[in-house]
Amino acid sequence: MQERRVQILDAAAALIAERGFTSTSVDDVIRGAKLSGKSHFYHYFKSKEELGYEVLNRQFERFAERGLAILREPMIDPLERLSLFIDGVVALQAESGGRRGSPFGNLAAELADAHEGFRVRIEAVFERWASQIGSLLWEARPVLQDDVDAVRLSRFIIATLEGAVLMTRVKRDLTVLEGIAADLKRFIAMHVRDVEQVERRPW
């Protein structure tokens, strides 16, 4: 039963990515997941909204396993982890030729003003993401300049990546994302102390 539920979520995620949540009907999901009918669908999900919430949650959990996990790797320098994470975002988009977009940004653009349930859940997704980057920046604080605000910088990183992914999807040109990712790394590097400051710092 759990395996079948996952198949439905994956079919729905693909449809939502292509058409948006509003334009994806229960009948579309039934056909995409090869269900026998609406009673079969409602056996697994009480409503289209419940399905959408679970799709969002599953996408974030997969993103956390595949992308955010590198942010918590203790054997790698914190800022190197952040660089690898940015590279991972680029690699993920490269798999679809830059046409996939961000499932979180896509849903936010479509539903943040129209559906409070999704707005609250998408906000929580971005806050969880920002919290993990913020924790990494806190870990890197000995080599960062004193005026770095980890919360603001983590949100800036996410906003930059989400915007870059959106622009890449619109232009259908992966080099857009690659260039912005490189510029983002340079921006982060501007917040690092120079070598002499780090060596003199008493810790």
Sequence and secondary structure as in RCSB ss.txt:
>XXXX:A:sequence
MQERRVQILDAAAALIAERGFTSTSVDDVIRGAKLSGKSHFYHYFKSKEELGYEVLNRQFERFAERGLAILREPM
IDPLERLSLFIDGVVALQAESGGRRGSPFGNLAAELADAHEGFRVRIEAVFERWASQIGSLLWEARPVLQDDVDA
VRLSRFIIATLEGAVLMTRVKRDLTVLEGIAADLKRFIAMHVRDVEQVERRPW
>XXXX:A:secstr
 HHHHHHHHHHHHHHHHHH STT  HHHHHHHTT S HHHHHHH SSHHHHHHHHHHHHHHHHHHHTGGGGG TT
S HHHHHHHHHHHHHHHHHTTTT S  HHHHHHHHHTTT HHHHHHHHHHHHHHHHHHHHHHHHTGGGB TT  H
HHHHHHHHHHHHHHHHHHHHHT HHHHHHHHHHHHHHHHTTB  HHHHHH   
